[in-house]
Amino acid sequence: MTTVAEVIESPVQLRIAPARHNQFAVWRRRGLRLASVVAAVALWQLLTVNDVRLWLRFDTLPTVTEVASALTSRLGTPDYWLDLGQSLIRILTGFGLAAVVGVVTGIMLGRSAVFADVFGPLAELARPIPAIAMVPVAILLFPTDEAGIVFITFLAAYFPIMVSVRHAVRALPTIWEDSVRTLGGGRTDVLGRVVLPGILPGLFGGLSVGMGVAWICVISAEMISGRLGVGYRTWQAYTVLNYPDVFVGIITIGVLGFGTAAAVELIGRHATRWLPRGEENAR
């Protein structure tokens, strides 16, 4: 005969078992990701130490130990942190402006036919032009190189954000707006209760893409016309054939890009937890 204690304990055990399984799955995925990075670094060291030269010339690349030594040296210099801070200021300024302007114009393009007719053709003509191709224009247009680099970063991030928001607005079910208006809501209510919450998934998708493109362009702009920054310092190392420092710059760029993109994704997950399977995706 089943006792009362067994009846009470059974549902608890059923809840604990899936939780333990999910936690194990999370740590297993993290371990797999870490192992893939370690394996790639080990392969790099193996190929460069042994001067492997097949179709690719690994004998010309610095080894992992050489790059690690250069990174340790660079971490102890103020120039490294000054360059890192300068690049972060540029990316956050340009990306922040792009996020604000991209959201506003994306919503207006999706909801205003007049604005779409006036601004839409100009945006579509400018969108295929690579932001880095606008460096000569930025040099001529802005009084300082700093403003020009921020402008290039802004352009790089703006179009992915604007397009994502525009498509998200146009994809909203009209019944949502009709329901708000039926209950007496005005334009402000529609914007706050329908449009802004409804575009969040598409918005953060555009922000994630925009951040990646912005890093590509800010580093390229620093290499071309910068005076400080990770891109500038990486190019300077290349001009004097200091290849370990070149890889220090490449690794720094990768870490910065990964960190900022992860921050955008984390904010997006918290902002869209109301979506179905939000908690599962957050793992």
SELUMKOL-798090 format. One record per residue (C-alpha): residue number from 0; residue in one letter; x, y, z. Coordinates in Angstrom, 1 decimal. Layout:
// SELUMKOL-798090
+-----+------+--------+--------+--------+
!  nr ! rest !     px !     py !     pz !
+-----+------+--------+--------+--------+
! NUM !    A !      X !      Y !      Z !
...
+-----+------+--------+--------+--------+
// end
This chain:
// SELUMKOL-798090
+-----+------+--------+--------+--------+
!  nr ! rest !     px !     py !     pz !
+-----+------+--------+--------+--------+
!   0 !    M !    0.0 !    0.0 !    0.0 !
!   1 !    T !    1.3 !    3.5 !   -0.9 !
!   2 !    T !    2.0 !    5.6 !    2.2 !
!   3 !    V !    1.3 !    9.3 !    2.5 !
!   4 !    A !    5.0 !   10.1 !    2.6 !
!   5 !    E !    5.6 !    8.3 !   -0.7 !
!   6 !    V !    2.7 !   10.3 !   -2.3 !
!   7 !    I !    4.2 !   13.6 !   -1.1 !
!   8 !    E !    7.8 !   12.7 !   -1.9 !
!   9 !    S !    7.1 !   11.4 !   -5.5 !
!  10 !    P !    6.2 !   14.8 !   -7.1 !
!  11 !    V !    9.2 !   16.4 !   -5.5 !
!  12 !    Q !   11.5 !   13.7 !   -6.9 !
!  13 !    L !   10.0 !   14.3 !  -10.3 !
!  14 !    R !   10.8 !   18.0 !  -10.1 !
!  15 !    I !   14.3 !   17.4 !   -8.9 !
!  16 !    A !   15.3 !   14.9 !  -11.6 !
!  17 !    P !   14.6 !   17.2 !  -14.6 !
!  18 !    A !   16.4 !   20.1 !  -12.8 !
!  19 !    R !   19.5 !   18.0 !  -12.2 !
!  20 !    H !   19.4 !   16.8 !  -15.8 !
!  21 !    N !   19.1 !   20.3 !  -17.2 !
!  22 !    Q !   21.9 !   21.5 !  -15.0 !
!  23 !    F !   24.1 !   18.7 !  -16.2 !
!  24 !    A !   23.2 !   19.5 !  -19.8 !
!  25 !    V !   24.2 !   23.2 !  -19.2 !
!  26 !    W !   27.6 !   22.3 !  -17.8 !
!  27 !    R !   28.2 !   19.7 !  -20.5 !
!  28 !    R !   27.6 !   22.4 !  -23.2 !
!  29 !    R !   29.9 !   24.8 !  -21.4 !
!  30 !    G !   32.6 !   22.2 !  -21.1 !
!  31 !    L !   32.2 !   21.3 !  -24.8 !
!  32 !    R !   32.6 !   25.0 !  -25.8 !
!  33 !    L !   35.7 !   25.4 !  -23.6 !
!  34 !    A !   37.2 !   22.2 !  -25.0 !
!  35 !    S !   36.7 !   23.4 !  -28.6 !
!  36 !    V !   38.7 !   26.6 !  -27.8 !
!  37 !    V !   41.5 !   24.6 !  -26.0 !
!  38 !    A !   41.7 !   22.2 !  -29.0 !
!  39 !    A !   42.0 !   25.0 !  -31.5 !
!  40 !    V !   44.8 !   26.7 !  -29.4 !
!  41 !    A !   46.6 !   23.3 !  -29.1 !
!  42 !    L !   46.4 !   22.8 !  -32.8 !
!  43 !    W !   47.8 !   26.2 !  -33.5 !
!  44 !    Q !   50.7 !   25.6 !  -31.2 !
!  45 !    L !   51.4 !   22.2 !  -32.7 !
!  46 !    L !   51.4 !   23.5 !  -36.3 !
!  47 !    T !   53.5 !   26.5 !  -35.6 !
!  48 !    V !   56.1 !   24.9 !  -33.4 !
!  49 !    N !   56.7 !   22.2 !  -36.0 !
!  50 !    D !   56.9 !   24.7 !  -38.8 !
!  51 !    V !   54.2 !   22.8 !  -40.8 !
!  52 !    R !   54.0 !   24.0 !  -44.4 !
!  53 !    L !   51.4 !   22.2 !  -46.5 !
!  54 !    W !   49.1 !   24.4 !  -48.6 !
!  55 !    L !   49.1 !   27.0 !  -45.7 !
!  56 !    R !   52.3 !   28.4 !  -44.3 !
!  57 !    F !   52.1 !   27.9 !  -40.6 !
!  58 !    D !   55.9 !   28.2 !  -40.3 !
!  59 !    T !   55.5 !   32.0 !  -40.8 !
!  60 !    L !   53.1 !   32.4 !  -37.9 !
!  61 !    P !   54.1 !   33.1 !  -34.3 !
!  62 !    T !   53.5 !   30.3 !  -31.8 !
!  63 !    V !   51.0 !   30.4 !  -29.0 !
!  64 !    T !   53.8 !   30.9 !  -26.4 !
!  65 !    E !   55.2 !   33.8 !  -28.4 !
!  66 !    V !   51.8 !   35.5 !  -28.5 !
!  67 !    A !   51.2 !   34.7 !  -24.8 !
!  68 !    S !   54.5 !   36.4 !  -24.0 !
!  69 !    A !   53.7 !   39.4 !  -26.1 !
!  70 !    L !   50.3 !   39.7 !  -24.5 !
!  71 !    T !   51.7 !   39.5 !  -21.0 !
!  72 !    S !   54.1 !   42.3 !  -21.9 !
!  73 !    R !   51.4 !   44.5 !  -23.5 !
!  74 !    L !   49.1 !   44.0 !  -20.5 !
!  75 !    G !   51.7 !   45.8 !  -18.4 !
!  76 !    T !   51.8 !   48.9 !  -20.5 !
!  77 !    P !   49.5 !   51.9 !  -20.2 !
!  78 !    D !   49.2 !   52.2 !  -24.0 !
!  79 !    Y !   47.4 !   48.8 !  -24.2 !
!  80 !    W !   44.6 !   50.0 !  -21.9 !
!  81 !    L !   44.5 !   53.4 !  -23.5 !
!  82 !    D !   43.9 !   51.8 !  -26.9 !
!  83 !    L !   41.3 !   49.4 !  -25.4 !
!  84 !    G !   39.4 !   52.2 !  -23.7 !
!  85 !    Q !   39.5 !   54.4 !  -26.9 !
!  86 !    S !   38.1 !   51.6 !  -29.0 !
!  87 !    L !   35.4 !   50.9 !  -26.5 !
!  88 !    I !   34.4 !   54.6 !  -26.3 !
!  89 !    R !   34.2 !   54.8 !  -30.1 !
!  90 !    I !   32.1 !   51.6 !  -30.4 !
!  91 !    L !   29.7 !   52.4 !  -27.6 !
!  92 !    T !   29.2 !   56.0 !  -28.9 !
!  93 !    G !   28.6 !   55.0 !  -32.5 !
!  94 !    F !   26.6 !   51.9 !  -31.6 !
!  95 !    G !   24.5 !   53.8 !  -29.0 !
!  96 !    L !   23.6 !   56.5 !  -31.5 !
!  97 !    A !   22.8 !   53.9 !  -34.1 !
!  98 !    A !   20.5 !   52.0 !  -31.7 !
!  99 !    V !   18.5 !   55.2 !  -30.9 !
! 100 !    V !   18.2 !   56.5 !  -34.5 !
! 101 !    G !   17.7 !   53.0 !  -35.9 !
! 102 !    V !   14.8 !   52.2 !  -33.6 !
! 103 !    V !   13.1 !   55.6 !  -34.2 !
! 104 !    T !   13.5 !   55.5 !  -38.0 !
! 105 !    G !   12.6 !   51.8 !  -38.2 !
! 106 !    I !    9.3 !   52.4 !  -36.3 !
! 107 !    M !    8.5 !   55.4 !  -38.5 !
! 108 !    L !    9.3 !   53.4 !  -41.7 !
! 109 !    G !    7.1 !   50.6 !  -40.6 !
! 110 !    R !    4.1 !   52.8 !  -39.5 !
! 111 !    S !    4.2 !   56.0 !  -41.6 !
! 112 !    A !    3.6 !   55.7 !  -45.3 !
! 113 !    V !    4.7 !   59.3 !  -45.9 !
! 114 !    F !    8.0 !   58.9 !  -44.0 !
! 115 !    A !    8.6 !   55.6 !  -45.9 !
! 116 !    D !    8.1 !   57.4 !  -49.2 !
! 117 !    V !   10.4 !   60.2 !  -48.3 !
! 118 !    F !   13.2 !   58.5 !  -46.3 !
! 119 !    G !   12.8 !   54.9 !  -47.5 !
! 120 !    P !   14.4 !   55.4 !  -51.0 !
! 121 !    L !   17.4 !   57.3 !  -49.5 !
! 122 !    A !   18.0 !   54.6 !  -46.9 !
! 123 !    E !   17.8 !   51.8 !  -49.5 !
! 124 !    L !   20.2 !   53.6 !  -51.8 !
! 125 !    A !   22.7 !   54.1 !  -48.9 !
! 126 !    R !   22.3 !   50.7 !  -47.3 !
! 127 !    P !   24.3 !   48.6 !  -49.8 !
! 128 !    I !   27.4 !   50.9 !  -49.5 !
! 129 !    P !   29.9 !   49.4 !  -47.1 !
! 130 !    A !   30.4 !   51.7 !  -44.1 !
! 131 !    I !   34.2 !   51.5 !  -44.4 !
! 132 !    A !   33.9 !   52.9 !  -48.0 !
! 133 !    M !   32.7 !   56.1 !  -46.4 !
! 134 !    V !   36.0 !   56.8 !  -44.7 !
! 135 !    P !   37.1 !   59.3 !  -47.3 !
! 136 !    V !   33.8 !   61.1 !  -46.9 !
! 137 !    A !   34.1 !   61.1 !  -43.2 !
! 138 !    I !   37.6 !   62.6 !  -43.4 !
! 139 !    L !   36.3 !   65.4 !  -45.6 !
! 140 !    L !   33.1 !   65.9 !  -43.7 !
! 141 !    F !   34.2 !   65.9 !  -40.1 !
! 142 !    P !   36.8 !   68.3 !  -38.5 !
! 143 !    T !   38.5 !   65.5 !  -36.5 !
! 144 !    D !   39.4 !   61.9 !  -37.1 !
! 145 !    E !   37.6 !   60.9 !  -33.9 !
! 146 !    A !   34.3 !   62.2 !  -35.1 !
! 147 !    G !   34.8 !   60.5 !  -38.4 !
! 148 !    I !   35.5 !   57.1 !  -36.8 !
! 149 !    V !   32.4 !   57.4 !  -34.7 !
! 150 !    F !   30.4 !   58.3 !  -37.8 !
! 151 !    I !   31.7 !   55.1 !  -39.6 !
! 152 !    T !   30.8 !   53.0 !  -36.6 !
! 153 !    F !   27.3 !   54.6 !  -36.5 !
! 154 !    L !   26.7 !   53.8 !  -40.2 !
! 155 !    A !   27.8 !   50.2 !  -39.8 !
! 156 !    A !   25.4 !   49.5 !  -36.9 !
! 157 !    Y !   22.5 !   51.7 !  -38.1 !
! 158 !    F !   21.3 !   49.8 !  -41.1 !
! 159 !    P !   21.0 !   46.3 !  -39.5 !
! 160 !    I !   19.1 !   47.8 !  -36.6 !
! 161 !    M !   16.8 !   50.0 !  -38.7 !
! 162 !    V !   16.0 !   47.1 !  -41.1 !
! 163 !    S !   15.3 !   44.7 !  -38.3 !
! 164 !    V !   13.0 !   47.1 !  -36.5 !
! 165 !    R !   11.2 !   48.0 !  -39.7 !
! 166 !    H !   10.5 !   44.4 !  -40.5 !
! 167 !    A !    9.5 !   43.7 !  -36.9 !
! 168 !    V !    7.0 !   46.6 !  -37.0 !
! 169 !    R !    5.4 !   45.4 !  -40.3 !
! 170 !    A !    5.1 !   41.9 !  -38.9 !
! 171 !    L !    3.0 !   42.9 !  -35.9 !
! 172 !    P !   -0.5 !   41.4 !  -36.0 !
! 173 !    T !   -3.0 !   44.2 !  -36.7 !
! 174 !    I !   -5.4 !   42.7 !  -34.2 !
! 175 !    W !   -3.2 !   43.8 !  -31.3 !
! 176 !    E !   -3.5 !   47.4 !  -32.3 !
! 177 !    D !   -7.2 !   47.1 !  -33.0 !
! 178 !    S !   -7.7 !   45.6 !  -29.5 !
! 179 !    V !   -6.0 !   48.6 !  -27.9 !
! 180 !    R !   -7.9 !   51.1 !  -29.9 !
! 181 !    T !  -11.2 !   49.3 !  -29.2 !
! 182 !    L !  -10.5 !   49.7 !  -25.5 !
! 183 !    G !  -10.0 !   53.4 !  -26.0 !
! 184 !    G !   -6.2 !   53.6 !  -26.3 !
! 185 !    G !   -4.5 !   56.2 !  -28.4 !
! 186 !    R !   -1.3 !   56.3 !  -30.4 !
! 187 !    T !    0.8 !   56.5 !  -27.3 !
! 188 !    D !   -0.9 !   53.4 !  -25.9 !
! 189 !    V !   -0.4 !   51.5 !  -29.2 !
! 190 !    L !    3.3 !   52.5 !  -29.2 !
! 191 !    G !    3.9 !   51.5 !  -25.5 !
! 192 !    R !    1.7 !   48.4 !  -25.3 !
! 193 !    V !    1.9 !   46.9 !  -28.8 !
! 194 !    V !    4.8 !   48.3 !  -30.9 !
! 195 !    L !    7.7 !   48.5 !  -28.5 !
! 196 !    P !    7.1 !   45.1 !  -26.8 !
! 197 !    G !    6.2 !   43.4 !  -30.1 !
! 198 !    I !    9.5 !   44.5 !  -31.8 !
! 199 !    L !   11.8 !   43.4 !  -29.0 !
! 200 !    P !   12.8 !   40.0 !  -30.6 !
! 201 !    G !   13.6 !   41.6 !  -33.9 !
! 202 !    L !   15.2 !   44.6 !  -32.3 !
! 203 !    F !   17.8 !   42.6 !  -30.4 !
! 204 !    G !   18.5 !   40.5 !  -33.4 !
! 205 !    G !   19.4 !   43.7 !  -35.3 !
! 206 !    L !   21.4 !   45.0 !  -32.3 !
! 207 !    S !   23.4 !   41.8 !  -32.3 !
! 208 !    V !   24.2 !   42.0 !  -36.0 !
! 209 !    G !   24.9 !   45.7 !  -35.7 !
! 210 !    M !   27.4 !   45.2 !  -32.9 !
! 211 !    G !   29.4 !   42.7 !  -35.0 !
! 212 !    V !   29.4 !   44.9 !  -38.1 !
! 213 !    A !   30.3 !   48.0 !  -36.0 !
! 214 !    W !   33.4 !   46.2 !  -34.6 !
! 215 !    I !   34.6 !   45.3 !  -38.1 !
! 216 !    C !   34.3 !   48.9 !  -39.3 !
! 217 !    V !   35.6 !   50.7 !  -36.2 !
! 218 !    I !   38.8 !   48.5 !  -36.3 !
! 219 !    S !   39.2 !   49.1 !  -40.1 !
! 220 !    A !   38.6 !   52.9 !  -39.6 !
! 221 !    E !   41.3 !   52.9 !  -36.8 !
! 222 !    M !   43.7 !   51.2 !  -39.1 !
! 223 !    I !   43.1 !   53.8 !  -41.9 !
! 224 !    S !   42.8 !   57.1 !  -40.0 !
! 225 !    G !   43.1 !   56.5 !  -36.3 !
! 226 !    R !   45.6 !   57.8 !  -33.8 !
! 227 !    L !   44.8 !   55.5 !  -31.0 !
! 228 !    G !   42.8 !   52.3 !  -30.6 !
! 229 !    V !   43.2 !   48.5 !  -30.9 !
! 230 !    G !   43.0 !   48.6 !  -34.7 !
! 231 !    Y !   45.6 !   51.4 !  -35.0 !
! 232 !    R !   48.0 !   49.6 !  -32.7 !
! 233 !    T !   47.5 !   46.3 !  -34.6 !
! 234 !    W !   48.3 !   47.9 !  -37.9 !
! 235 !    Q !   51.4 !   49.7 !  -36.4 !
! 236 !    A !   52.7 !   46.3 !  -35.2 !
! 237 !    Y !   52.2 !   44.9 !  -38.7 !
! 238 !    T !   54.1 !   47.7 !  -40.4 !
! 239 !    V !   57.2 !   46.9 !  -38.3 !
! 240 !    L !   56.7 !   43.1 !  -38.8 !
! 241 !    N !   56.0 !   42.5 !  -35.1 !
! 242 !    Y !   53.7 !   39.5 !  -35.7 !
! 243 !    P !   53.2 !   38.4 !  -32.0 !
! 244 !    D !   51.8 !   41.9 !  -31.3 !
! 245 !    V !   49.6 !   41.7 !  -34.4 !
! 246 !    F !   48.0 !   38.5 !  -32.9 !
! 247 !    V !   47.7 !   40.3 !  -29.5 !
! 248 !    G !   45.6 !   42.9 !  -31.3 !
! 249 !    I !   43.6 !   40.2 !  -33.1 !
! 250 !    I !   42.8 !   38.4 !  -29.9 !
! 251 !    T !   41.9 !   41.6 !  -28.1 !
! 252 !    I !   39.5 !   42.5 !  -30.9 !
! 253 !    G !   37.9 !   39.1 !  -30.7 !
! 254 !    V !   37.5 !   39.3 !  -26.9 !
! 255 !    L !   36.0 !   42.8 !  -27.1 !
! 256 !    G !   33.6 !   41.8 !  -29.8 !
! 257 !    F !   32.6 !   38.6 !  -28.0 !
! 258 !    G !   32.1 !   40.5 !  -24.7 !
! 259 !    T !   29.9 !   43.3 !  -26.2 !
! 260 !    A !   27.9 !   40.9 !  -28.3 !
! 261 !    A !   27.3 !   38.7 !  -25.3 !
! 262 !    A !   26.2 !   41.8 !  -23.3 !
! 263 !    V !   23.6 !   42.7 !  -26.0 !
! 264 !    E !   22.4 !   39.1 !  -26.1 !
! 265 !    L !   22.1 !   38.9 !  -22.3 !
! 266 !    I !   20.1 !   42.1 !  -22.1 !
! 267 !    G !   17.9 !   40.8 !  -25.0 !
! 268 !    R !   17.2 !   37.5 !  -23.1 !
! 269 !    H !   16.1 !   39.4 !  -20.0 !
! 270 !    A !   14.0 !   41.8 !  -22.0 !
! 271 !    T !   12.2 !   39.0 !  -23.8 !
! 272 !    R !   11.7 !   36.5 !  -21.0 !
! 273 !    W !    7.9 !   36.8 !  -21.6 !
! 274 !    L !    8.3 !   35.0 !  -24.9 !
! 275 !    P !    7.6 !   31.2 !  -25.1 !
! 276 !    R !   10.7 !   29.1 !  -24.2 !
! 277 !    G !   12.5 !   32.2 !  -23.0 !
! 278 !    E !   14.0 !   30.5 !  -20.0 !
! 279 !    E !   15.1 !   27.5 !  -22.0 !
! 280 !    N !   16.9 !   29.7 !  -24.6 !
! 281 !    A !   18.5 !   31.7 !  -21.8 !
! 282 !    R !   20.6 !   28.6 !  -20.9 !
+-----+------+--------+--------+--------+
// end
